[in-house]
């Protein structure tokens, strides 16, 4: 009787190690699962922190670039305004002298002849102004003048805009450097030089790659903007 009981006990003892191993494996799995979950949460938090820091640094860089571009554009525009004003003043002075000489010989002309004279003087003054503006190409700082004109034309374009820069045939060698220069001042835009020349005497055109818009920044536009004030000065001198 005792041998039978003793034999059953040995059978149960042979099954217990496998059962205990399975229970220990389950226990280890339960212990490792929270560790993996906790590690995943930490990795996710670290990833979010790095992304947030990257976004903040990018905004700081863009904001600094925008401020620098704004200051540089203001300085270039002020210099360009002074230069254009001097050219404008010289053109007015020369036109006034022409007007005085021609008026002295035209005192007896009728009213329509006076009007014709006024138009002639205005055309001559505009031609002088246009020639003076075109001569800017001979200046060493002409690339900076071009950059100022392009940035002035692009000042109202939103961030992310892509723009083609077109130049006169004589200015084509400056195109790639010009696109790079203005791109550094407006890093939120994409500028590309279009090697196809445009019919302008100087300055530049900006346009969309698909042709949906165009902004003129050429010297002809600058002269046209001065035409009204030039006409007023001439007419007051007659």
ROSE-4610 file (N, C-alpha, C; in Angstrom, 1 decimal, always signed):
// ROSE-4610
residu = [X/X/X/X/X/X/X/X/X/X/X/X/X/X/X/X/X/X/X/X/X/X/X/X/X/X/X/X/X/X/X/X/X/X/X/X/X/X/X/X/X/X/X/X/X/X/X/X/X/X/X/X/X/X/X/X/X/X/X/X/X/X/X/X/X/X/X/X/X/X/X/X/X/X/X/X/X/X/X/X/X/X/X/X/X/X/X/X/X/X/X/X/X/X/X/X/X/X/X/X/X/X/X/X/X/X/X/X/X/X/X/X/X/X/X/X/X/X/X/X/X/X/X/X/X/X/X/X/X/X/X/X/X/X/X/X/X/X/X/X/X/X/X/X/X/X/X/X/X/X/X/X/X/X/X/X/X/X/X/X/X/X/X/X/X/X/X/X/X/X/X/X/X/X/X/X/X/X/X/X/X/X/X/X/X/X/X/X/X/X/X/X/X/X/X/X/X/X/X/X/X/X/X/X/X/X/X/X/X/X/X/X/X/X/X/X/X/X/X/X/X/X/X/X/X/X/X/X/X/X/X/X/X/X/X/X/X/X/X/X/X/X/X/X/X/X/X/X/X/X/X/X/X/X/X/X/X/X/X/X/X/X/X/X/X/X/X/X/X/X/X/X/X/X/X/X/X/X/X/X/X/X/X/X/X/X/X/X/X/X/X/X/X/X/X/X/X/X/X/X/X/X/X/X/X/X/X/X/X/X/X/X/X/X/X/X/X/X/X/X/X/X/X/X/X/X/X/X/X/X/X/X/X/X/X/X/X/X/X/X/X/X/X/X/X/X/X/X/X/X/X/X/X/X/X/X/X/X/X/X/X/X/X/X/X/X/X/X/X/X/X/X/X/X/X/X/X/X/X/X/X/X/X/X/X/X/X/X/X/X/X/X/X/X/X/X/X/X/X/X/X/X/X/X/X/X/X/X/X/X/X/X/X/X/X/X/X/X/X/X/X/X/X/X/X/X/X/X/X/X/X/X/X/X/X/X/X/X/X/X/X/X/X/X/X/X/X/X/X/X/X/X/X/X/X/X/X/X/X/X/X/X/X/X/X/X/X/X/X/X/X/X/X/X/X/X/X/X/X/X/X/X/X/X/X/X/X/X/X/X/X/X/X/X/X/X/X/X/X/X/X/X/X/X/X/X/X/X/X/X/X/X/X/X/X/X/X/X/X/X/X/X/X/X/X/X/X/X/X/X/X/X/X/X/X/X/X/X/X/X/X/X/X/X/X/X/X/X/X/X/X/X/X/X/X/X/X/X/X/X/X/X/X/X/X/X/X/X/X/X/X/X/X/X/X/X/X/X/X/X/X/X/X/X/X/X/X/X/X/X/X/X/X/X/X/X/X/X/X/X/X/X/X/X/X/X/X/X/X/X/X/X/X/X/X/X/X/X/X/X/X/X/X/X/X/X/X/X/X/X/X/X/X/X/X/X/X/X/X/X/X/X/X/X/X/X/X/X/X/X/X/X/X/X/X/X/X/X/X/X/X/X/X/X/X/X/X/X/X/X/X/X/X/X/X/X/X/X/X/X/X/X/X/X/X/X/X/X/X/X/X/X/X/X/X/X/X/X/X/X/X/X/X/X/X/X/X/X/X/X/X/X/X/X]
num = [1/1/1/2/2/2/3/3/3/4/4/4/5/5/5/6/6/6/7/7/7/8/8/8/9/9/9/10/10/10/11/11/11/12/12/12/13/13/13/14/14/14/15/15/15/16/16/16/17/17/17/18/18/18/19/19/19/20/20/20/21/21/21/22/22/22/23/23/23/24/24/24/25/25/25/26/26/26/27/27/27/28/28/28/29/29/29/30/30/30/31/31/31/32/32/32/33/33/33/34/34/34/35/35/35/36/36/36/37/37/37/38/38/38/39/39/39/40/40/40/41/41/41/42/42/42/43/43/43/44/44/44/45/45/45/46/46/46/47/47/47/48/48/48/49/49/49/50/50/50/51/51/51/52/52/52/53/53/53/54/54/54/55/55/55/56/56/56/57/57/57/58/58/58/59/59/59/60/60/60/61/61/61/62/62/62/63/63/63/64/64/64/65/65/65/66/66/66/67/67/67/68/68/68/69/69/69/70/70/70/71/71/71/72/72/72/73/73/73/74/74/74/75/75/75/76/76/76/77/77/77/78/78/78/79/79/79/80/80/80/81/81/81/82/82/82/83/83/83/84/84/84/85/85/85/86/86/86/87/87/87/88/88/88/89/89/89/90/90/90/91/91/91/92/92/92/93/93/93/94/94/94/95/95/95/96/96/96/97/97/97/98/98/98/99/99/99/100/100/100/101/101/101/102/102/102/103/103/103/104/104/104/105/105/105/106/106/106/107/107/107/108/108/108/109/109/109/110/110/110/111/111/111/112/112/112/113/113/113/114/114/114/115/115/115/116/116/116/117/117/117/118/118/118/119/119/119/120/120/120/121/121/121/122/122/122/123/123/123/124/124/124/125/125/125/126/126/126/127/127/127/128/128/128/129/129/129/130/130/130/131/131/131/132/132/132/133/133/133/134/134/134/135/135/135/136/136/136/137/137/137/138/138/138/139/139/139/140/140/140/141/141/141/142/142/142/143/143/143/144/144/144/145/145/145/146/146/146/147/147/147/148/148/148/149/149/149/150/150/150/151/151/151/152/152/152/153/153/153/154/154/154/155/155/155/156/156/156/157/157/157/158/158/158/159/159/159/160/160/160/161/161/161/162/162/162/163/163/163/164/164/164/165/165/165/166/166/166/167/167/167/168/168/168/169/169/169/170/170/170/171/171/171/172/172/172/173/173/173/174/174/174/175/175/175/176/176/176/177/177/177/178/178/178/179/179/179/180/180/180/181/181/181/182/182/182/183/183/183/184/184/184/185/185/185/186/186/186/187/187/187/188/188/188/189/189/189/190/190/190/191/191/191/192/192/192/193/193/193/194/194/194/195/195/195/196/196/196/197/197/197/198/198/198/199/199/199/200/200/200/201/201/201/202/202/202/203/203/203/204/204/204/205/205/205/206/206/206/207/207/207/208/208/208/209/209/209/210/210/210/211/211/211/212/212/212/213/213/213/214/214/214/215/215/215/216/216/216/217/217/217/218/218/218/219/219/219/220/220/220/221/221/221/222/222/222/223/223/223/224/224/224/225/225/225/226/226/226/227/227/227/228/228/228/229/229/229/230/230/230/231/231/231/232/232/232/233/233/233/234/234/234/235/235/235/236/236/236/237/237/237/238/238/238]
x = [+0.8/+0.0/+0.9/+1.9/+2.7/+3.6/+3.9/+4.6/+3.8/+2.5/+1.7/+1.6/+1.4/+1.4/+2.7/+3.8/+5.1/+5.3/+4.8/+5.0/+4.2/+3.0/+2.2/+2.9/+3.5/+4.2/+5.3/+6.0/+7.2/+6.7/+5.5/+4.9/+4.5/+4.0/+3.6/+4.9/+5.9/+7.1/+7.8/+7.6/+8.2/+7.4/+6.1/+5.4/+5.6/+5.9/+6.0/+7.1/+8.3/+9.3/+8.8/+8.1/+7.6/+6.6/+5.7/+4.7/+5.3/+6.3/+6.9/+7.7/+8.3/+9.0/+8.0/+6.8/+5.8/+5.3/+5.1/+4.7/+5.8/+7.0/+8.1/+8.2/+8.0/+8.1/+7.0/+5.8/+4.6/+4.9/+5.5/+5.9/+6.9/+7.9/+8.9/+8.3/+7.4/+6.7/+5.9/+5.2/+4.4/+5.3/+6.5/+7.4/+8.0/+8.3/+9.0/+8.0/+6.7/+5.7/+5.7/+5.6/+5.5/+6.8/+8.0/+9.3/+9.3/+8.8/+8.7/+7.8/+6.6/+5.7/+6.3/+7.0/+7.6/+8.7/+9.5/+10.5/+10.0/+8.8/+8.2/+7.7/+7.1/+6.6/+7.8/+8.9/+10.0/+10.6/+10.7/+11.2/+10.3/+9.0/+8.0/+8.1/+8.3/+8.4/+9.7/+10.8/+12.1/+11.9/+11.2/+11.0/+10.3/+9.2/+8.3/+9.1/+10.0/+10.8/+11.8/+12.4/+13.4/+12.7/+11.5/+10.7/+10.3/+9.9/+9.5/+10.7/+11.8/+13.0/+13.4/+13.4/+13.7/+12.8/+11.5/+10.6/+10.9/+11.2/+11.5/+12.8/+13.8/+15.1/+14.9/+14.0/+13.8/+13.1/+12.1/+11.4/+12.3/+13.3/+14.2/+15.1/+15.6/+16.4/+15.7/+14.4/+13.6/+13.3/+13.0/+12.7/+13.9/+15.1/+16.3/+16.6/+16.4/+16.6/+15.6/+14.4/+13.4/+13.8/+14.2/+14.6/+15.8/+16.8/+18.0/+17.6/+16.7/+16.3/+15.5/+14.7/+14.0/+14.9/+15.9/+16.8/+17.7/+18.1/+18.9/+18.1/+16.9/+16.0/+15.7/+15.5/+15.3/+16.5/+17.7/+18.9/+19.1/+18.9/+19.0/+18.0/+16.8/+15.7/+16.0/+16.6/+16.9/+18.0/+19.0/+20.1/+19.6/+18.7/+18.1/+17.3/+16.5/+15.6/+16.5/+17.6/+18.5/+19.1/+19.5/+20.1/+19.1/+17.9/+16.8/+16.4/+16.4/+16.0/+17.0/+18.3/+19.4/+19.3/+19.0/+18.8/+17.6/+16.6/+15.3/+15.6/+16.3/+16.6/+17.4/+18.4/+19.3/+18.4/+17.6/+16.7/+15.8/+15.2/+14.3/+15.1/+16.3/+17.1/+17.4/+17.9/+18.2/+17.0/+15.8/+14.6/+14.2/+14.3/+13.9/+14.8/+16.0/+16.9/+16.5/+16.2/+15.7/+14.4/+13.6/+12.3/+12.4/+13.3/+13.5/+14.0/+15.0/+15.5/+14.5/+13.7/+12.7/+11.5/+11.2/+10.1/+10.4/+11.7/+12.1/+11.9/+12.0/+11.8/+10.3/+9.5/+8.1/+7.0/+7.4/+6.4/+5.2/+5.4/+4.3/+3.4/+3.8/+3.0/+1.7/+0.8/-0.6/-0.6/-1.8/-2.0/-1.7/-2.1/-1.8/-0.4/+0.3/+1.8/+2.5/+1.9/+2.5/+2.3/+1.1/+0.9/+1.8/+2.0/+2.9/+4.3/+4.7/+6.0/+6.2/+5.1/+5.1/+5.3/+4.6/+4.7/+6.1/+6.6/+8.0/+9.0/+8.9/+9.8/+9.7/+8.5/+8.3/+8.9/+8.7/+9.3/+10.8/+11.4/+12.9/+13.3/+12.6/+13.0/+12.9/+11.9/+11.7/+12.8/+13.2/+14.3/+15.6/+15.8/+17.0/+17.0/+15.9/+15.8/+16.0/+15.4/+15.6/+17.1/+17.7/+19.2/+20.0/+19.6/+20.3/+20.2/+18.9/+18.7/+19.4/+19.4/+20.1/+21.6/+22.1/+23.6/+23.9/+22.9/+23.2/+24.0/+23.8/+24.5/+26.0/+26.5/+27.9/+28.5/+27.6/+28.1/+28.6/+29.5/+30.0/+29.0/+28.1/+27.1/+25.8/+25.8/+24.6/+24.0/+24.8/+24.1/+23.3/+23.7/+23.0/+21.7/+21.8/+20.6/+19.6/+20.0/+19.1/+18.5/+19.3/+18.7/+17.7/+18.0/+17.0/+15.7/+15.8/+14.6/+13.8/+14.5/+13.8/+13.1/+13.8/+13.2/+12.1/+12.2/+11.0/+9.8/+10.0/+8.9/+8.3/+9.2/+8.7/+8.3/+8.2/+8.0/+6.6/+5.6/+4.2/+3.9/+4.8/+4.6/+4.7/+3.7/+3.7/+4.9/+5.1/+6.2/+5.8/+6.8/+6.5/+6.4/+6.4/+6.2/+7.4/+7.2/+8.3/+8.3/+9.4/+9.4/+10.6/+10.3/+11.4/+11.9/+13.2/+13.8/+14.2/+13.7/+14.1/+14.8/+15.9/+16.7/+16.8/+17.3/+17.7/+18.8/+19.0/+20.1/+21.5/+21.7/+23.0/+23.2/+22.2/+22.3/+22.3/+22.1/+22.0/+23.2/+24.4/+25.5/+25.4/+24.5/+24.3/+23.2/+22.5/+21.2/+21.4/+22.3/+22.4/+22.9/+23.8/+24.3/+23.2/+22.4/+21.3/+20.2/+19.9/+18.9/+19.4/+20.7/+21.3/+21.3/+21.6/+21.7/+20.3/+19.3/+17.9/+17.3/+17.8/+17.3/+17.8/+19.0/+19.5/+18.8/+18.3/+17.5/+16.1/+15.6/+14.2/+14.2/+14.7/+14.8/+13.5/+12.4/+11.1/+10.5/+11.2/+10.8/+11.9/+11.5/+12.4/+12.6/+13.8/+14.1/+14.9/+14.5/+15.3/+15.5/+16.7/+16.9/+16.5/+15.7/+15.2/+16.1/+16.9/+17.9/+17.3/+16.0/+15.4/+15.3/+15.9/+15.9/+14.6/+14.3/+13.1/+13.4/+12.4/+12.7/+12.6/+13.6/+13.7/+15.1/+15.3/+16.6/+17.4/+16.8/+17.5/+16.5/+17.0/+16.1/+15.8/+14.6/+14.2/+12.7/+12.3/+10.9/+10.8/+9.8/+9.5/+8.2/+8.1/+6.9/+6.8/+5.6/+5.3/+5.8/+6.3/+6.7/+5.7/+4.4/+3.3/+2.7/+3.3/+2.9/+1.6/+1.2/-0.1/+0.0/+1.2/+1.4/+2.8/+2.9/+4.2/+4.3/+5.4/+5.7/+6.9/+6.7/+7.7/+8.6/+9.9/+10.8/+12.0/+11.6/+12.6/+12.7/+13.7/+14.0/+12.9/+12.3/+11.2/+10.1/+9.8/+8.7/+9.1/+10.4/+10.8/+10.6/+11.0/+10.8/+9.4/+8.5/+7.1/+6.5/+7.0/+6.5/+6.8/+7.9/+8.4/+7.8/+7.1/+6.7/+5.7/+4.7/+3.8/+4.5/+5.4/+6.0/+6.9/+7.6/+8.4/+7.5/+6.3/+5.4/+5.0/+4.7/+4.3/+5.4/+6.6/+7.7/+7.9/+7.8/+8.0/+6.9/+5.7/+4.6/+4.6/+5.1/+5.2/+6.3/+7.3/+8.3/+8.0/+6.9/+6.5/+5.7]
y = [-1.2/+0.0/+1.2/+1.3/+2.4/+2.6/+1.4/+1.5/+2.2/+1.9/+2.5/+4.0/+4.4/+5.9/+6.5/+5.8/+6.4/+6.5/+5.6/+5.7/+6.8/+7.0/+8.2/+9.5/+9.6/+10.8/+11.1/+10.0/+10.3/+10.7/+10.3/+10.7/+12.1/+12.6/+14.0/+14.8/+14.4/+15.2/+15.3/+14.3/+14.4/+15.4/+15.7/+16.7/+18.1/+18.3/+19.6/+20.5/+20.1/+21.0/+21.6/+20.9/+21.5/+22.6/+22.3/+23.3/+24.5/+24.3/+25.4/+26.3/+25.6/+26.4/+27.2/+26.7/+27.5/+28.7/+28.4/+29.5/+30.6/+30.2/+31.1/+32.0/+31.3/+32.0/+33.0/+32.6/+33.6/+34.8/+34.5/+35.6/+36.5/+36.0/+36.8/+37.7/+37.1/+37.8/+39.0/+38.7/+39.8/+40.9/+40.5/+41.5/+42.3/+41.7/+42.4/+43.3/+43.0/+43.8/+45.2/+45.5/+46.9/+47.6/+46.8/+47.5/+48.0/+47.1/+47.5/+48.6/+48.6/+49.7/+51.0/+50.9/+52.1/+52.7/+51.7/+52.1/+52.8/+52.2/+52.8/+54.2/+54.4/+55.7/+56.7/+56.3/+57.2/+57.5/+56.5/+56.8/+57.8/+57.6/+58.5/+59.9/+60.0/+61.3/+62.0/+61.2/+61.8/+62.3/+61.5/+61.8/+63.1/+63.2/+64.4/+65.7/+65.5/+66.6/+67.0/+66.1/+66.5/+67.2/+66.7/+67.3/+68.7/+68.9/+70.2/+71.2/+70.7/+71.5/+71.9/+70.9/+71.2/+72.3/+72.2/+73.2/+74.6/+74.6/+75.9/+76.5/+75.7/+76.2/+76.7/+75.9/+76.4/+77.7/+77.9/+79.2/+80.3/+80.1/+81.1/+81.5/+80.5/+80.7/+81.5/+81.1/+81.8/+83.2/+83.4/+84.8/+85.7/+85.1/+85.9/+86.3/+85.3/+85.6/+86.6/+86.6/+87.6/+89.0/+89.1/+90.4/+90.9/+90.0/+90.4/+90.9/+90.1/+90.5/+91.8/+92.0/+93.3/+94.5/+94.3/+95.4/+95.7/+94.6/+94.7/+95.4/+94.9/+95.5/+97.0/+97.3/+98.8/+99.6/+99.1/+99.8/+100.0/+98.9/+98.9/+99.9/+99.8/+100.7/+102.2/+102.5/+103.8/+104.3/+103.5/+103.9/+104.0/+103.1/+103.2/+104.5/+104.8/+106.0/+107.2/+107.3/+108.5/+108.6/+107.4/+107.5/+107.9/+107.3/+107.7/+109.1/+109.6/+111.0/+112.0/+111.6/+112.4/+112.4/+111.2/+111.1/+111.9/+111.8/+112.6/+114.1/+114.5/+115.9/+116.5/+115.7/+116.1/+116.2/+115.2/+115.2/+116.4/+116.7/+117.9/+119.1/+119.3/+120.5/+120.6/+119.6/+119.7/+120.0/+119.3/+119.6/+121.0/+121.6/+122.9/+123.9/+123.6/+124.5/+124.4/+123.2/+123.0/+123.8/+123.7/+124.4/+125.9/+126.4/+127.9/+128.4/+127.6/+128.0/+127.9/+126.9/+126.7/+127.6/+127.9/+128.8/+130.3/+130.6/+131.9/+132.1/+131.0/+131.1/+130.8/+130.5/+130.1/+131.0/+132.2/+133.0/+133.3/+133.4/+133.8/+132.6/+131.4/+130.2/+130.2/+129.6/+129.5/+128.4/+128.3/+127.3/+125.9/+125.5/+124.1/+123.8/+124.9/+124.8/+124.7/+125.4/+125.3/+123.9/+123.3/+122.0/+121.0/+121.2/+120.3/+120.4/+121.6/+121.9/+121.2/+121.3/+120.6/+119.1/+118.5/+117.1/+116.7/+117.6/+117.3/+117.3/+118.3/+118.5/+117.3/+116.9/+115.7/+114.5/+114.3/+113.1/+113.1/+114.3/+114.5/+114.2/+114.7/+114.5/+113.1/+112.4/+111.0/+110.2/+110.5/+109.8/+110.0/+111.2/+111.5/+110.7/+110.6/+109.9/+108.4/+107.9/+106.5/+106.1/+107.0/+106.8/+106.9/+107.8/+107.8/+106.6/+106.0/+104.8/+103.6/+103.6/+102.5/+102.5/+103.7/+103.8/+103.2/+102.9/+102.3/+101.0/+100.3/+99.0/+99.2/+100.4/+100.6/+100.7/+100.8/+101.0/+99.6/+99.6/+98.4/+97.8/+98.6/+98.1/+97.7/+97.6/+97.3/+96.0/+94.9/+93.7/+93.9/+94.8/+95.2/+95.9/+96.8/+97.5/+96.5/+95.5/+94.5/+93.7/+93.3/+92.6/+93.4/+94.7/+95.6/+95.7/+95.8/+95.8/+94.5/+93.4/+92.1/+91.9/+92.3/+92.1/+93.1/+94.3/+95.2/+94.6/+94.0/+93.4/+92.2/+91.5/+90.3/+90.5/+91.8/+92.0/+91.6/+91.7/+91.3/+89.9/+89.1/+87.7/+86.8/+85.9/+85.1/+84.1/+83.6/+82.6/+81.3/+80.7/+79.4/+79.7/+81.0/+81.3/+80.9/+80.3/+80.1/+81.2/+81.8/+82.9/+82.7/+83.0/+83.0/+84.4/+84.6/+85.9/+86.0/+87.0/+87.2/+88.5/+88.6/+89.8/+90.1/+91.3/+91.7/+90.9/+90.8/+90.0/+90.4/+91.7/+92.2/+91.8/+91.5/+91.2/+89.7/+88.9/+87.5/+86.9/+87.3/+86.7/+86.9/+87.9/+88.1/+87.3/+86.5/+85.9/+84.9/+83.9/+82.9/+83.5/+84.4/+85.0/+85.8/+86.5/+87.3/+86.4/+85.3/+84.4/+83.9/+83.6/+83.1/+84.2/+85.4/+86.6/+86.8/+87.0/+87.3/+86.1/+84.9/+83.7/+83.7/+84.2/+84.3/+85.3/+86.4/+87.4/+87.0/+86.2/+85.7/+84.1/+83.5/+82.0/+81.3/+82.1/+81.5/+81.4/+81.9/+81.8/+81.0/+80.6/+79.9/+80.8/+81.2/+82.0/+81.2/+81.3/+80.6/+81.5/+81.5/+82.4/+81.7/+82.5/+82.0/+82.6/+81.8/+82.3/+83.0/+82.8/+83.5/+85.0/+85.8/+87.2/+87.9/+89.0/+89.8/+91.1/+91.8/+93.1/+94.2/+94.4/+95.5/+96.1/+97.3/+98.0/+97.8/+97.2/+97.0/+96.6/+96.1/+95.7/+94.2/+93.8/+92.4/+92.3/+91.1/+90.6/+89.4/+89.4/+88.2/+87.6/+86.3/+85.6/+84.2/+83.7/+82.4/+81.4/+80.2/+79.2/+78.8/+78.9/+78.5/+79.7/+80.9/+82.1/+82.7/+82.3/+82.8/+84.3/+84.8/+86.2/+86.7/+88.0/+88.6/+89.9/+90.2/+91.5/+92.2/+93.4/+94.1/+94.8/+94.7/+95.4/+96.0/+96.4/+96.9/+98.4/+98.9/+100.4/+101.2/+100.6/+101.3/+101.6/+100.6/+100.8/+102.0/+102.0/+103.1/+104.4/+104.5/+105.8/+106.1/+105.2/+105.4/+106.0/+105.5/+105.9/+107.4/+107.8/+109.2/+110.2/+109.7/+110.5/+111.6/+111.3/+112.3/+113.4/+113.1/+114.2/+115.0/+114.3/+115.0/+116.0/+115.5/+116.4/+117.6/+117.4/+118.5/+119.6/+119.1/+120.0/+120.8/+120.1/+120.7/+121.8/+121.4/+122.3/+123.6/+123.4/+124.5/+125.5/+125.0/+125.8/+126.5/+126.1/+126.8/+128.1]
z = [+0.0/+0.0/+0.0/+0.8/+0.9/-0.4/-1.1/-2.3/-3.4/-3.4/-4.5/-4.3/-3.1/-2.8/-3.2/-2.8/-3.1/-4.6/-5.4/-6.8/-7.4/-6.9/-7.4/-7.2/-6.0/-5.7/-6.6/-7.0/-8.0/-9.3/-9.7/-11.0/-11.0/-9.9/-9.9/-9.8/-9.2/-9.1/-10.5/-11.3/-12.7/-13.5/-13.3/-14.0/-13.6/-12.3/-11.8/-12.4/-12.8/-13.4/-14.7/-15.5/-16.8/-16.5/-15.5/-15.2/-14.6/-13.7/-13.1/-14.1/-15.1/-16.2/-17.0/-17.3/-18.0/-17.2/-15.9/-15.0/-14.9/-14.8/-14.8/-16.0/-17.2/-18.5/-18.6/-18.1/-18.1/-17.2/-16.1/-15.2/-15.8/-16.5/-17.1/-18.2/-19.0/-20.0/-19.4/-18.3/-17.7/-17.1/-16.7/-16.2/-17.3/-18.5/-19.6/-20.3/-20.4/-21.1/-20.6/-19.3/-18.8/-19.2/-19.2/-19.5/-20.9/-21.9/-23.3/-23.5/-22.8/-23.0/-22.5/-21.3/-20.8/-21.7/-22.3/-23.2/-24.4/-25.0/-26.1/-25.8/-24.7/-24.3/-24.2/-23.6/-23.5/-24.9/-25.8/-27.1/-27.9/-27.7/-28.4/-27.8/-26.5/-25.9/-26.4/-26.5/-27.0/-28.4/-29.3/-30.7/-30.8/-30.0/-30.0/-29.6/-28.6/-28.1/-29.1/-29.8/-30.9/-32.0/-32.4/-33.5/-33.1/-31.9/-31.4/-31.4/-30.9/-30.9/-32.3/-33.2/-34.6/-35.2/-35.0/-35.5/-34.9/-33.6/-33.0/-33.6/-33.8/-34.4/-35.8/-36.6/-37.9/-38.0/-37.1/-37.0/-36.7/-35.7/-35.3/-36.5/-37.3/-38.4/-39.5/-39.8/-40.8/-40.4/-39.1/-38.6/-38.7/-38.4/-38.5/-39.9/-40.8/-42.3/-42.8/-42.3/-42.8/-42.3/-41.0/-40.5/-41.3/-41.6/-42.3/-43.7/-44.4/-45.7/-45.7/-44.7/-44.7/-44.5/-43.6/-43.4/-44.6/-45.3/-46.5/-47.6/-47.7/-48.8/-48.5/-47.3/-46.9/-47.3/-47.0/-47.3/-48.8/-49.5/-51.0/-51.6/-51.1/-51.7/-51.4/-50.2/-49.9/-50.8/-51.0/-51.9/-53.4/-53.8/-55.1/-55.3/-54.2/-54.3/-54.4/-53.7/-53.8/-55.2/-55.7/-57.0/-58.1/-58.0/-59.0/-58.8/-57.6/-57.4/-58.0/-57.9/-58.4/-60.0/-60.5/-62.0/-62.4/-61.6/-61.9/-61.9/-60.9/-60.7/-61.9/-62.3/-63.4/-64.7/-64.9/-66.1/-66.1/-65.0/-64.9/-65.2/-64.6/-64.8/-66.3/-66.9/-68.3/-69.2/-68.8/-69.6/-69.4/-68.2/-67.9/-68.8/-68.9/-69.7/-71.2/-71.6/-73.0/-73.2/-72.2/-72.3/-72.4/-71.6/-71.5/-72.9/-73.5/-74.7/-75.9/-75.8/-76.9/-76.7/-75.4/-75.2/-75.7/-75.5/-75.9/-77.4/-78.2/-79.6/-80.0/-79.1/-79.4/-78.7/-78.4/-77.7/-78.6/-79.9/-80.7/-81.2/-80.8/-81.2/-80.6/-81.3/-80.7/-79.6/-79.0/-77.9/-78.3/-79.5/-79.8/-80.1/-80.6/-80.7/-79.4/-78.4/-77.1/-76.5/-76.7/-76.2/-76.9/-78.2/-79.0/-78.4/-78.0/-77.5/-76.1/-75.3/-74.0/-74.2/-75.1/-75.3/-75.8/-76.7/-77.2/-76.1/-75.2/-74.1/-73.2/-72.9/-72.1/-72.7/-73.9/-74.6/-74.5/-74.7/-74.6/-73.2/-72.2/-70.9/-70.5/-70.9/-70.6/-71.3/-72.5/-73.2/-72.4/-71.9/-71.2/-69.9/-69.2/-68.0/-68.2/-69.3/-69.7/-70.0/-70.7/-71.0/-69.7/-68.8/-67.5/-66.7/-66.7/-65.9/-66.6/-67.9/-68.6/-68.3/-68.1/-67.8/-66.5/-65.7/-64.4/-64.6/-65.7/-66.0/-66.0/-66.2/-66.2/-64.8/-63.8/-62.4/-61.9/-61.0/-60.4/-59.5/-58.9/-58.0/-58.7/-60.0/-60.8/-60.3/-60.0/-59.5/-58.2/-57.3/-56.1/-56.5/-57.5/-58.0/-58.5/-59.3/-59.8/-58.6/-57.6/-56.5/-55.8/-55.6/-54.9/-55.7/-57.0/-57.9/-57.8/-57.8/-57.7/-56.3/-55.3/-53.9/-53.7/-54.3/-54.2/-54.9/-56.1/-56.8/-56.1/-55.3/-54.6/-53.2/-52.7/-51.3/-50.9/-51.8/-51.4/-51.8/-52.3/-52.6/-51.4/-51.2/-50.0/-49.9/-48.7/-48.5/-49.3/-49.8/-50.6/-52.0/-52.5/-53.9/-54.7/-55.8/-56.8/-57.9/-58.2/-59.2/-60.1/-61.4/-62.4/-62.6/-62.7/-62.9/-64.4/-65.1/-66.5/-66.6/-67.5/-67.6/-69.1/-69.3/-70.7/-71.1/-72.5/-73.0/-72.5/-72.3/-71.8/-70.4/-69.6/-68.2/-67.9/-68.9/-68.8/-67.9/-68.1/-67.3/-65.8/-65.4/-64.0/-63.4/-64.2/-63.8/-62.7/-62.8/-61.8/-60.4/-60.5/-59.2/-58.6/-59.5/-58.9/-58.3/-58.8/-58.2/-56.9/-56.8/-55.6/-54.5/-54.9/-54.0/-53.4/-54.2/-53.7/-52.9/-53.3/-52.6/-51.1/-50.9/-49.6/-48.7/-49.4/-48.7/-48.5/-49.3/-49.2/-49.2/-48.1/-48.1/-48.1/-47.9/-47.9/-49.3/-50.3/-51.7/-52.5/-53.7/-54.6/-55.8/-56.1/-57.3/-58.3/-59.5/-60.6/-61.8/-62.3/-63.4/-64.7/-65.5/-66.8/-67.9/-68.6/-69.5/-70.8/-71.0/-72.1/-71.9/-72.8/-72.5/-72.8/-72.1/-72.3/-72.8/-73.5/-74.2/-73.2/-72.4/-71.4/-71.6/-71.1/-71.2/-70.0/-68.9/-67.7/-66.6/-65.5/-64.4/-64.7/-64.2/-64.3/-64.3/-64.7/-64.6/-63.7/-62.9/-62.1/-62.6/-62.7/-63.2/-62.6/-62.6/-62.1/-63.2/-62.7/-63.6/-64.7/-64.3/-65.2/-65.9/-65.7/-66.4/-65.9/-64.7/-64.2/-63.7/-63.4/-63.0/-63.4/-63.4/-63.7/-63.0/-62.5/-61.8/-62.5/-63.0/-63.7/-62.7/-62.8/-62.0/-62.9/-64.1/-65.0/-65.0/-65.6/-65.5/-66.3/-67.3/-68.0/-67.0/-66.1/-65.2/-64.2/-63.8/-62.9/-63.6/-64.9/-65.6/-65.7/-66.0/-66.1/-64.8/-63.7/-62.4/-62.2/-62.8/-62.6/-63.7/-64.6/-65.8/-65.3/-64.4/-64.0/-63.3/-62.3/-61.6/-62.5/-63.5/-64.5/-65.3/-65.7/-66.5/-65.7/-64.4/-63.6/-63.5/-63.3/-63.2/-64.5/-65.6/-66.9/-67.2/-67.0/-67.2/-66.3/-65.1/-64.2/-64.7/-65.5/-66.0/-67.3/-68.0/-69.2/-69.0]
